[in-house]
């Protein structure tokens, strides 16, 4: 696990939950770059943000940047402006590892180009 992400997780009371998420992502998104981006852990493929999580009032939000196109019922918190979709967790027991692994597989195949969104003046284009 990336040291910055490990430190992020240690600062939260949900450290076990966040460690599980980070390890699942690291194990199933081989080749992705991970770092703290905009104050929370994010994984990138070729500079494009794919998945990340953050502490919010409702719990730990696991967000997939292109998740709205995954056609997954459990990714039910949809972004209003972009193609993101999320789910919230408060307990390790709520995590369905099979679902997360499936979502990570889809995140490789279904991607919108967030990397160049500024260059395109807010317009998203589908990569895959």
C-alpha positions as CSV (number, residue, x, y, z in Angstrom):
1,X,0.0,0.0,0.0
2,X,1.2,3.5,-0.8
3,X,2.7,5.1,2.3
4,X,0.6,8.3,1.9
5,X,-2.6,6.2,1.7
6,X,-1.5,4.2,4.7
7,X,-1.0,7.4,6.7
8,X,-4.4,8.7,5.5
9,X,-6.1,5.5,6.7
10,X,-4.3,5.5,10.1
11,X,-5.7,9.0,10.8
12,X,-9.3,7.7,10.5
13,X,-11.3,5.7,13.0
14,X,-12.4,3.5,10.1
15,X,-8.7,2.4,9.5
16,X,-9.6,-1.3,9.1
17,X,-12.4,-0.5,6.5
18,X,-10.1,1.8,4.6
19,X,-7.2,-0.7,4.6
20,X,-9.5,-3.3,3.2
21,X,-10.6,-1.0,0.4
22,X,-7.0,0.0,-0.4
23,X,-5.8,-3.6,-0.4
24,X,-8.8,-4.7,-2.6
25,X,-8.0,-1.9,-5.1
26,X,-4.3,-2.5,-5.1
27,X,-4.8,-6.2,-5.7
28,X,-7.4,-5.9,-8.4
29,X,-6.2,-2.8,-10.3
30,X,-2.7,-3.9,-11.1
31,X,-0.6,-1.2,-12.8
32,X,-2.6,1.6,-11.4
33,X,-0.9,4.6,-9.8
34,X,-2.1,5.5,-6.3
35,X,-1.7,8.7,-4.4
36,X,-3.4,11.3,-2.3
37,X,-5.2,13.6,-4.6
38,X,-7.5,16.4,-3.5
39,X,-6.9,15.2,0.1
40,X,-8.0,11.6,-0.4
41,X,-6.7,8.3,-1.9
42,X,-7.2,7.9,-5.6
43,X,-6.0,5.3,-8.2
44,X,-5.2,6.3,-11.8
45,X,-4.7,4.5,-15.0
46,X,-2.6,6.4,-17.5
47,X,-3.2,9.6,-15.5
48,X,-7.0,9.2,-15.5
49,X,-8.7,8.9,-12.1
50,X,-10.5,5.6,-11.7
51,X,-11.4,4.9,-8.1
52,X,-11.0,6.5,-4.7
53,X,-12.4,6.8,-1.3
54,X,-13.0,9.6,1.2
55,X,-14.4,10.2,4.7
56,X,-17.7,12.0,4.6
57,X,-20.6,12.5,7.1
58,X,-22.5,9.5,5.8
59,X,-19.4,7.2,6.1
60,X,-16.5,6.2,3.8
61,X,-17.5,6.9,0.2
62,X,-16.0,4.6,-2.4
63,X,-16.3,6.4,-5.7
64,X,-15.7,5.2,-9.3
65,X,-15.2,8.1,-11.7
66,X,-17.0,6.3,-14.5
67,X,-19.2,4.2,-12.3
68,X,-22.5,5.6,-13.6
69,X,-22.0,3.5,-16.7
70,X,-21.3,0.3,-14.9
71,X,-25.0,-0.6,-14.6
72,X,-24.6,-1.6,-11.0
73,X,-27.5,-1.1,-8.6
74,X,-25.4,-0.8,-5.5
75,X,-23.4,2.1,-6.9
76,X,-26.5,4.2,-6.2
77,X,-25.0,7.6,-5.3
78,X,-24.7,9.3,-8.7
79,X,-22.9,12.5,-9.6
80,X,-25.0,15.3,-10.8
81,X,-22.5,16.7,-13.3
82,X,-20.2,13.9,-14.4
83,X,-20.3,10.0,-14.8
84,X,-19.3,9.1,-11.2
85,X,-21.1,6.7,-9.0
86,X,-20.5,5.8,-5.3
87,X,-21.4,3.7,-2.4
88,X,-21.0,4.4,1.4
89,X,-19.7,2.1,4.0
90,X,-19.6,2.4,7.8
91,X,-18.6,-1.1,8.8
92,X,-16.2,-3.7,7.3
93,X,-19.1,-6.2,7.3
94,X,-21.0,-4.1,4.8
95,X,-18.3,-4.6,2.2
96,X,-19.1,-7.1,-0.5
97,X,-15.6,-7.9,-1.9
98,X,-17.1,-9.8,-4.9
99,X,-19.0,-6.6,-6.0
100,X,-15.9,-4.4,-5.5
101,X,-13.8,-6.7,-7.6
102,X,-16.4,-6.7,-10.3
103,X,-16.6,-2.9,-10.3
104,X,-12.8,-2.7,-10.5
105,X,-12.9,-5.0,-13.6
106,X,-15.5,-2.7,-15.1
107,X,-13.4,0.4,-14.2
108,X,-10.7,-0.9,-16.6
109,X,-13.1,-1.4,-19.5
110,X,-15.4,1.6,-19.0
111,X,-13.6,5.0,-18.7
112,X,-14.5,8.6,-19.3
113,X,-11.6,11.0,-19.9
114,X,-11.3,13.0,-16.8
115,X,-7.6,13.6,-17.4
116,X,-8.4,16.1,-20.2
117,X,-11.6,17.6,-18.8
118,X,-10.0,21.0,-18.3
119,X,-8.6,21.1,-21.8
120,X,-12.0,20.2,-23.1
121,X,-13.7,22.9,-21.0
122,X,-15.7,20.5,-18.9
123,X,-16.8,18.2,-21.6
124,X,-16.2,14.5,-21.0
125,X,-15.4,12.0,-23.8
126,X,-15.5,8.3,-23.4
127,X,-12.2,6.5,-23.6
128,X,-13.3,2.8,-23.4
